[in-house]
Amino acid sequence: MQKLGLFRIIFGRFTSQGVKAVGTMSIYSVDKKITQDIVTVKFNAETGFQIITDLYFPKEIGQLLHDYFKKEQITYQNMSELIDKI
């Protein structure tokens, strides 16, 4: 994600909602600001919890991620495939 310009991560609240594959995440929302996009994801931690996490990207990258992944889980493999396509 750093190759796409990720410059800040803020971990938020934990939820005990069932965890899917550890280390994956799904996009919950995209907040488009003037100079950046804040992508809120549900990160599946190895602790068995989901962590609501804010990922800060340059403008337009958040929408790109949202459009590419839609409701699909983000994994290392499919993120690498996106980076290779860009």
Buried (B, 14 or more C-beta within 10 A) or exposed (E): BEEBBBEEEEEEEBEEEEBBEEBBBBBEEBEEEEEBBBBBBBBBBEEEBBBBBBBBBEEEBBBBBBEBBEEEBBBEEBBEEBEEEE
